[in-house]
Amino acid sequence: MDITPQNPVGVRVTAPDSVEVGDTYQVRFEIDPINVSLDNLPSAVNLERASRLKLDLARPSGTTLTGYDFSGGNIDVSRAQIITVNEQGSPDRNGTVLRLTDTGHHTIGNGGTASTGNHAGLGMNLSGATALDLRFPVVTLTFRADRPGDATIGARTAGAAGSYNNTANFLTLLASASVPLLGTQWVPAKCSPRSSATAPIDQRAVAMNSTEIVGVPTATTLSGPDTVYLRQPAEFTATVDPRVAGEVTFVSGTQRVTVPVDTTTGTATASLTFNSPPTDPVTATFYPSGPQYQSSSASHTIAVEAIPTTMTLEAPDTTPARTRTTVTAVLPADARGTVTFTSGGVERVATVGTDGRAATSFTFDEIGDATITAAYTPSATSPYAPTTAERTVTVEESRDTTLVLSGLDEVGHIAEPVRLEARVNAAEGTTDTGGTVEFVAGTQRVTAEVVDGLAVAEFTFSREGAVEVTATYHPAAGTGQTRASDSGTLRILDAGATSAELVGPAVARPSTPTDYLVVITPSGANGTATIRIDGRVVATDVPVIDGEADVQLTFPPAAAEDREVTIEFTPADPRLHQPSVSTTTVRVAAGGINEDTLVMDVTGPDGEVDAGQRVPLRIRLAPADPNLSPAGLDGYLTVTSNGEPVERSGEPVRIPVVDGVADLTMLWTTGYPREKVLTFTYHSPDGTERVSETVTVTVNGPGGDDDVIVDPPAGGGTGSLDLGSLPGDGGSTASLSGSLSGSVG
């Protein structure tokens, strides 16, 4: 039985263009009478009654329903009510659906007391009627404006309500008819705003009117230094006007610090440290606690420079020729890197120690002034700038026998032989340097023959620390040499214990790449790191240079918020550092965006596609407030195609959303039906449905059973009421046209 309204059905929604937070305002919802001729109804079939009427509207975001009123119509509204329900149709003060129903909440499905086999609730008597004359009451809704944004009202189309022939559709009812021999037949009717069963939801029905809720404006200013130094904390202060409660989030690169506002001063201060020059200004965004206030932000451009370095050279004013002269560069204690010493064409490179000192030695043969220059090269992690220093040493004549001890500039290691050399310089007028050199290192003593002016000894040490070393030359008889000696300190090192620290956000977002810095203690260690999240390896052979490594971690969604990150450090030189395993706990939680006020945009494709062709689509979600960022909007999408859930292994495909963006491809195996109606529904990580959007893709190809493939996956005879399209008029008036169809008998 096909029965069609005599005229297109109009819907008019009137509401103010804008209100302020805290105001109450009214929205008037009118549906034109639905008049359907029953002339083509078989004479023996008699309509009896329509009941269980429910009408669902999308609740305007940022509002609270405070009252309602009904007037007119031919439906008994004495027991009618407007309630707030969730997607399952259950009463929920935080639900997103406003429902017109009776006080007993009688429906044909989607919540309430549901049945398709008896009459109850709102309805009208159709007995003896020659036409279906359905006149809805004028509904006046009173709202309180709670927070800034666009409060849009329209037919319920999100989630299951956007599917064809679904009890969640925005308008449903139950009709009955008396059929000879069969008795009473029940006809559930379901209406969604589309022009045909295969047509998409008309988007003008989704937003039939919108009221701008204007919040109290705020202003934020940001102050801080114009120049900051690498790896040195710098303070930035945001000042909020008016001085209201809330939080300010300071952002620079991967740094994100949130600080509460001091309402006595209207300020919030954060300390930021810059390990490298930032590419963007520092920003501060104020998020008010009170919903009546608007967000505001400010930025501050900075220059990041290395710390100017002071370096001095320690060396004696005078030194005898042909002797060992120690030169030490003194830098800030936390400086790291190397110092290149140069004198008389001889170049030596020394590593800056943990005390900020680097030392080497020279032997001068020419009498007079000798210039020593030192050039500091900072390591990759040092905050200090390169610098140079110079020192002049006067070299005095030395006619006696001298001895130069070498091998002290480098460190020694436990259980590893250390080679020491003693160079004997003959006295003036002599050439024979025969004899022996007695080496004393701590409690060890070795005597070595001098061969061609050189004596060599090896020592092995079992303990770390400073060892005093002395070399004494004992000339052989008749050589004309005199006794000579040299001494110094040899540093013996053992492999030191290490530990790792994960420096970065204490709270990360699921499925979102997050930058971290691995810092190995003691500083200066080199090697590699293996990173695990909850025991699962996520990165291997991460290079650790000068005690630091950059790593980007992505935490997969999980029920537990506290996640364990394990860092396994393997030193490049096991003589210097021991391997270690360290753990850090990172809290992984979704961002603090109000997901009840989101907008969704679906992009692609531009035109018709062919069956078997992969169709790229991008879905963007964002807060309704344009001042807010989608960063932290991390959940997932589900999708239906022509009302059927797209599944994999019997479960709905979940498409991950990261920072409000999801990319995917879809493929249909046939071109039947040609119009593919896609409905994307965004879910919070806990599964709560938030917002939906519908698009239509035209697919050309042969008929047959249609399969749908979506990549990437993330884990894993009733009647129908069809009220067609809803072309709007300035957002305040819309007309509906379509067909009312059902099956009886």
VEXROSE-50056 format. One record per residue (C-alpha): x negated, y negated, z. Coordinates in steps of 0.02 Angstrom, whole numbers, padded with zeros to 5 digits, always signed. Layout:
! residues N
XYZ;...
***
This chain:
! residues 745
+00000+00000+00000;-00075-00167-00052;+00002-00323+00021;-00071-00493-00018;-00045-00663+00067;+00060-00780-00036;-00064-00922-00015;-00246-00940+00037;-00261-00947+00224;-00339-01104+00295;-00437-01121+00456;-00470-01292+00528;-00593-01323+00667;-00609-01497+00737;-00738-01552+00864;-00837-01709+00906;-00996-01740+00807;-01101-01762+00964;-01088-01764+01153;-01212-01788+01293;-01272-01656+01414;-01147-01643+01557;-00999-01703+01453;-00844-01597+01426;-00771-01590+01251;-00635-01499+01157;-00635-01392+01002;-00470-01365+00912;-00450-01204+00812;-00304-01187+00691;-00264-01043+00573;-00134-01069+00437;+00016-00951+00440;-00016-00785+00356;+00136-00747+00247;+00141-00581+00156;+00287-00522+00050;+00345-00345+00086;+00448-00329-00073;+00337-00189-00139;+00355-00089+00021;+00449+00074-00014;+00630+00053+00042;+00619+00199+00160;+00466+00128+00250;+00501+00004+00388;+00373-00099+00481;+00397-00094+00669;+00274-00200+00766;+00100-00280+00767;+00001-00285+00930;-00170-00274+01013;-00220-00435+00928;-00395-00498+00969;-00482-00647+00891;-00670-00668+00920;-00771-00826+00898;-00957-00852+00916;-00987-00944+01079;-01073-01112+01047;-01248-01106+01121;-01288-01221+01265;-01107-01230+01326;-00993-01159+01459;-00809-01128+01424;-00712-01220+01560;-00533-01209+01496;-00416-01169+01354;-00240-01205+01295;-00118-01127+01171;+00022-01210+01076;+00141-01160+00938;+00139-00999+00838;+00260-00852+00839;+00149-00741+00946;+00195-00729+01130;+00047-00810+01219;+00121-00809+01394;-00006-00676+01442;-00145-00734+01327;-00318-00779+01388;-00491-00827+01323;-00633-00728+01397;-00820-00717+01367;-00882-00546+01314;-01046-00469+01254;-01079-00375+01093;-01001-00218+01166;-00842-00315+01204;-00863-00305+01393;-00827-00460+01497;-00992-00548+01527;-01014-00728+01585;-01176-00733+01484;-01097-00653+01330;-01106-00733+01159;-00925-00701+01105;-00766-00796+01150;-00615-00680+01138;-00430-00719+01125;-00338-00571+01201;-00205-00533+01330;-00233-00523+01517;-00243-00334+01502;-00378-00348+01367;-00289-00228+01248;-00381-00198+01084;-00402-00066+00949;-00587-00052+00996;-00748-00143+01043;-00711-00162+01227;-00558-00181+01333;-00419-00053+01346;-00430+00019+01171;-00306+00126+01077;-00242+00150+00900;-00089+00252+00950;+00021+00137+01054;+00070-00045+01065;+00010-00165+01199;-00061-00339+01217;-00033-00486+01103;+00077-00457+00952;+00247-00480+00872;+00402-00380+00824;+00410-00336+00638;+00571-00234+00645;+00685-00277+00500;+00561-00404+00430;+00558-00428+00241;+00393-00521+00253;+00246-00525+00369;+00248-00699+00446;+00100-00711+00565;+00081-00882+00646;-00067-00899+00763;-00058-01023+00906;-00165-01178+00898;-00309-01143+01017;-00392-01286+01108;-00555-01242+01194;-00636-01352+01325;-00825-01340+01344;-00954-01415+01458;-01114-01465+01368;-01256-01387+01468;-01414-01409+01367;-01475-01500+01211;-01456-01422+01040;-01327-01384+00907;-01169-01304+00978;-01102-01211+00826;-00935-01122+00826;-00871-01000+00696;-00804-00827+00669;-00895-00686+00756;-01008-00604+00626;-01166-00554+00721;-01215-00373+00740;-01077-00245+00709;-00952-00386+00681;-01037-00420+00515;-01001-00244+00452;-00852-00202+00345;-00704-00114+00428;-00773-00120+00605;-00678-00140+00769;-00803-00277+00814;-00739-00385+00669;-00683-00557+00721;-00496-00519+00696;-00417-00350+00732;-00240-00288+00769;-00132-00133+00764;+00024-00115+00655;+00152+00024+00653;+00277+00080+00522;+00418+00208+00517;+00397+00333+00374;+00529+00464+00330;+00482+00640+00381;+00319+00576+00459;+00387+00464+00594;+00285+00320+00662;+00121+00288+00573;-00016+00179+00650;-00119+00059+00546;-00270-00023+00632;-00321-00181+00540;-00494-00261+00543;-00544-00425+00467;-00715-00496+00423;-00739-00656+00321;-00785-00588+00150;-00702-00589-00020;-00708-00401-00046;-00766-00242+00037;-00938-00254-00043;-00958-00443-00032;-01071-00521+00098;-01012-00621+00246;-00972-00797+00191;-01096-00901+00289;-00975-01045+00301;-00872-00939+00419;-01022-00921+00532;-01039-01107+00561;-00869-01187+00541;-00908-01336+00650;-01055-01398+00750;-01072-01523+00890;-01241-01596+00931;-01275-01594+01117;-01391-01738+01152;-01506-01716+01302;-01590-01849+01406;-01748-01895+01313;-01918-01877+01395;-02088-01944+01345;-02257-01863+01374;-02427-01946+01363;-02592-01852+01372;-02755-01922+01436;-02927-01846+01450;-03109-01872+01400;-03146-01915+01220;-03304-01810+01227;-03327-01648+01323;-03475-01532+01338;-03482-01351+01285;-03435-01226+01420;-03407-01364+01546;-03232-01384+01620;-03142-01544+01573;-02983-01611+01650;-02831-01669+01552;-02680-01753+01628;-02505-01760+01555;-02387-01894+01618;-02201-01865+01599;-02068-02000+01599;-01947-01989+01685;-02027-01897+01832;-01922-01740+01826;-01961-01560+01870;-02031-01445+01739;-02192-01375+01671;-02323-01438+01551;-02414-01315+01439;-02586-01371+01382;-02649-01286+01224;-02815-01288+01135;-02856-01143+01020;-02826-00984+01120;-02825-01078+01284;-02652-01098+01359;-02630-01167+01534;-02460-01203+01611;-02449-01321+01759;-02296-01381+01857;-02258-01566+01855;-02285-01662+02016;-02121-01757+02024;-02193-01888+02142;-02316-01944+02008;-02242-01867+01851;-02410-01789+01810;-02481-01618+01776;-02669-01587+01764;-02759-01440+01686;-02941-01392+01668;-02995-01330+01497;-03164-01259+01446;-03225-01260+01266;-03344-01123+01209;-03346-01194+01033;-03285-01354+00951;-03095-01345+00928;-03016-01368+00758;-02859-01453+00825;-02820-01582+00958;-02773-01533+01134;-02583-01532+01150;-02473-01545+01303;-02289-01497+01292;-02167-01534+01432;-02030-01405+01463;-01902-01477+01584;-01822-01370+01718;-01657-01461+01703;-01560-01412+01547;-01501-01591+01523;-01675-01650+01474;-01763-01636+01308;-01938-01570+01283;-02077-01687+01229;-02260-01670+01184;-02420-01767+01156;-02593-01732+01087;-02770-01792+01120;-02917-01775+01001;-03086-01733+01076;-03264-01709+01018;-03358-01561+01092;-03545-01578+01107;-03688-01478+01179;-03758-01537+01346;-03914-01644+01324;-04061-01540+01383;-04204-01596+01495;-04361-01491+01478;-04529-01521+01561;-04696-01432+01536;-04803-01376+01681;-04989-01356+01644;-05151-01409+01729;-05223-01578+01684;-05392-01497+01649;-05444-01319+01610;-05611-01236+01574;-05641-01180+01397;-05628-00995+01359;-05511-00963+01507;-05327-00921+01516;-05217-01074+01541;-05036-01046+01592;-04902-01161+01522;-04723-01157+01589;-04568-01241+01517;-04441-01289+01650;-04259-01303+01594;-04091-01307+01686;-04067-01147+01784;-03919-01092+01677;-04003-01125+01510;-04025-00973+01398;-04127-00950+01241;-04309-00955+01191;-04453-01079+01197;-04582-01086+01057;-04751-01148+01119;-04877-01212+00992;-05057-01271+01013;-05203-01275+00891;-05108-01174+00762;-05067-01036+00885;-04881-01004+00914;-04805-00904+01055;-04620-00872+01091;-04557-00842+01267;-04383-00800+01330;-04301-00915+01455;-04277-00818+01616;-04130-00819+01735;-04218-00957+01832;-04223-01071+01679;-04411-01050+01656;-04513-00987+01508;-04701-00962+01519;-04849-00913+01410;-05037-00940+01407;-05170-01010+01290;-05359-00995+01283;-05447-01152+01220;-05619-01142+01139;-05644-01323+01087;-05691-01457+01211;-05578-01609+01224;-05392-01643+01229;-05274-01503+01176;-05093-01540+01138;-04960-01412+01182;-04784-01431+01112;-04631-01332+01164;-04467-01318+01067;-04313-01250+01155;-04190-01149+01049;-04026-01116+01142;-03946-00945+01133;-03775-00920+01055;-03691-00939+01223;-03795-01078+01296;-03707-01244+01318;-03869-01342+01302;-03936-01434+01150;-04106-01399+01071;-04247-01507+01136;-04437-01525+01132;-04574-01573+01253;-04760-01605+01242;-04908-01597+01360;-05094-01637+01340;-05227-01534+01429;-05410-01585+01439;-05523-01438+01398;-05691-01448+01489;-05853-01367+01444;-05885-01195+01520;-06063-01123+01504;-06040-00974+01618;-05968-00803+01580;-05777-00805+01577;-05642-00672+01577;-05469-00689+01503;-05336-00567+01566;-05192-00535+01444;-05034-00432+01455;-04952-00535+01591;-04837-00639+01480;-04724-00492+01444;-04625-00397+01575;-04659-00215+01616;-04535-00077+01647;-04526+00062+01775;-04606+00227+01720;-04668+00146+01558;-04857+00120+01536;-04913-00062+01540;-05070-00107+01441;-05183-00242+01514;-05332-00313+01421;-05481-00412+01486;-05581-00513+01359;-05759-00556+01417;-05833-00714+01343;-06023-00718+01348;-06115-00857+01437;-06196-00992+01333;-06352-00927+01248;-06307-00742+01271;-06216-00611+01170;-06220-00448+01268;-06059-00422+01369;-06096-00246+01426;-06031-00191+01595;-05866-00143+01672;-05703-00226+01719;-05613-00176+01877;-05425-00195+01861;-05321-00202+02020;-05132-00198+02005;-05048-00190+02175;-05121-00037+02258;-05184+00038+02095;-05364+00018+02038;-05439+00060+01867;-05617+00030+01805;-05646+00017+01617;-05802-00004+01510;-05820-00164+01411;-05832-00123+01226;-05862-00264+01103;-05810-00387+01239;-05646-00300+01278;-05592-00188+01422;-05423-00101+01425;-05325-00018+01565;-05150+00058+01579;-05039+00061+01733;-04871+00142+01770;-04757+00073+01905;-04618+00156+02004;-04541+00002+02082;-04480-00162+02012;-04543-00329+02072;-04692-00446+02056;-04862-00360+02049;-05022-00460+02079;-05153-00412+01950;-05339-00452+01957;-05474-00411+01830;-05657-00431+01884;-05804-00417+01765;-05962-00332+01830;-06102-00365+01705;-06230-00233+01665;-06410-00269+01711;-06508-00370+01584;-06356-00443+01495;-06381-00617+01564;-06196-00626+01612;-06123-00678+01777;-05977-00603+01870;-05808-00671+01812;-05626-00638+01853;-05448-00685+01810;-05285-00649+01898;-05100-00669+01877;-04929-00593+01913;-04847-00455+01814;-04657-00435+01824;-04594-00256+01828;-04411-00232+01789;-04292-00089+01820;-04131-00067+01719;-04009-00181+01807;-03829-00140+01846;-03702-00222+01731;-03519-00263+01738;-03396-00333+01612;-03262-00464+01629;-03119-00497+01509;-03096-00684+01496;-02936-00749+01417;-02749-00763+01446;-02694-00672+01604;-02525-00647+01520;-02517-00584+01340;-02369-00555+01226;-02327-00385+01154;-02373-00350+00972;-02465-00516+00963;-02653-00525+00924;-02733-00615+01071;-02913-00679+01077;-03021-00630+01225;-03203-00651+01274;-03300-00505+01348;-03432-00570+01468;-03569-00452+01528;-03656-00485+01692;-03802-00516+01709;-03805-00644+01570;-03914-00616+01419;-03874-00431+01397;-03861-00364+01219;-03777-00206+01160;-03606-00145+01107;-03437-00123+01189;-03294-00001+01170;-03122-00067+01219;-02976+00038+01277;-02797-00012+01317;-02715+00109+01438;-02847+00238+01392;-02824+00221+01204;-02974+00161+01104;-02932+00000+01011;-03107-00064+00966;-03278+00016+00950;-03454-00049+00922;-03405-00225+00967;-03571-00321+00962;-03621-00399+01128;-03743-00541+01097;-03823-00635+01239;-03697-00562+01360;-03539-00607+01264;-03424-00530+01134;-03268-00596+01049;-03126-00471+01035;-02945-00481+00979;-02825-00367+01070;-02647-00322+01022;-02545-00242+01159;-02409-00125+01093;-02238-00141+01176;-02220-00034+01331;-02106-00021+01481;-02245-00071+01602;-02298-00253+01605;-02467-00221+01688;-02588-00148+01560;-02762-00084+01595;-02903-00141+01482;-03064-00039+01497;-03231-00106+01434;-03371+00020+01408;-03538-00071+01387;-03686+00015+01304;-03847-00087+01319;-03961-00111+01170;-04114-00088+01284;-04080+00038+01423;-04243-00015+01504;-04164-00182+01546;-03982-00144+01578;-03878+00003+01633;-03718+00055+01544;-03558+00015+01636;-03370+00040+01633;-03259-00102+01695;-03071-00122+01700;-02959-00274+01696;-02770-00285+01716;-02677-00394+01591;-02493-00433+01611;-02400-00411+01447;-02232-00498+01440;-02123-00581+01310;-02122-00770+01299;-02004-00882+01396;-01899-00938+01249;-01712-00950+01276;-01662-00814+01153;-01478-00858+01167;-01509-01009+01054;-01599-00943+00902;-01583-00971+00717;-01631-00844+00584;-01682-00870+00404;-01702-00730+00276;-01809-00763+00121;-01812-00657-00037;-01786-00597-00170;-01759-00737-00296;-01650-00639-00416;-01583-00468-00462;-01693-00316-00434;-01697-00138-00501;-01665+00024-00410;-01831+00098-00353;-01911-00075-00343;-01986-00128-00177;-01909-00293-00125;-02013-00404-00008;-01919-00503+00123;-01975-00618+00261;-01868-00653+00414;-01905-00806+00519;-01831-00839+00690;-01848-00999+00789;-01771-01087+00938;-01624-01197+00893;-01720-01342+00970;-01841-01397+00833;-01960-01463+00968;-01993-01285+01027;-02116-01165+00948;-02071-00986+00897;-02236-00929+00976;-02191-00791+01097;-02035-00741+01003;-02078-00557+01001;-01945-00424+00981;-01880-00319+00839;-01752-00316+00698;-01626-00185+00650;-01542-00188+00480;-01383-00124+00400;-01354-00102+00215;-01171-00116+00164;-01124-00088+00345;-01227+00071+00367;-01376+00067+00487;-01543+00093+00401;-01622+00239+00492;-01778+00344+00498;-01775+00519+00574;-01599+00485+00635;-01645+00326+00729;-01621+00145+00675;-01778+00073+00597;-01856-00059+00710;-01951-00198+00621;-02070-00289+00739;-02056-00477+00755;-02214-00571+00806;-02208-00757+00843;-02039-00764+00758;-02093-00685+00593;-02061-00513+00519;-02116-00456+00346;-02046-00300+00264;-02001-00220+00099;-01840-00130+00053;-01803-00005-00085;-01637+00063-00146;-01633+00224-00246;-01476+00181-00347;-01377+00032-00407;-01213+00087-00329;-01138-00016-00261;-01225-00152-00356;-01208-00280-00217;-01312-00230-00064;-01255-00325+00090;-01398-00334+00216;-01370-00385+00396;-01525-00414+00502;-01503-00417+00690;-01638-00480+00807;-01660-00392+00974;-01760-00447+01125;-01892-00320+01180;-01766-00249+01304;-01646-00213+01160;-01523-00356+01188;-01447-00418+01025;-01474-00604+01000;-01435-00664+00825;-01391-00593+00654;-01402-00652+00475;-01327-00576+00317;-01390-00587+00137;-01341-00500-00024;-01462-00419-00146;-01403-00369-00320;-01478-00203-00374;-01467-00141-00553;-01479+00044-00588;-01388+00209-00605;-01254+00268-00485;-01263+00410-00362;-01300+00432-00179;-01392+00278-00119;-01541+00293-00002;-01627+00144+00078;-01812+00139+00124;-01880+00002+00237;-02064-00029+00274;-02140-00053+00395;-02046+00056+00521;-02085+00019+00702;-02062+00183+00783;-01965+00227+00765;-00353+00338+00321;-00357+00178+00420;-00316+00012+00352;-00416-00149+00340;-00375-00331+00348;-00480-00435+00231;-00472-00623+00245;-00600-00662+00114;-00707-00818+00094;-00705-00971+00204;-00757-01123+00104;-00785-01265+00227;-00738-01448+00218;-00869-01550+00308;-00884-01411+00433;-00714-01449+00506;-00592-01360+00389;-00605-01191+00303;-00484-01094+00194;-00470-00905+00186;-00410-00800+00042;-00407-00614+00020;-00297-00461+00040;-00214-00371+00182;-00218-00186+00144;-00169-00032+00243;-00115+00147+00223;+00051+00211+00285;+00130+00377+00249;
***
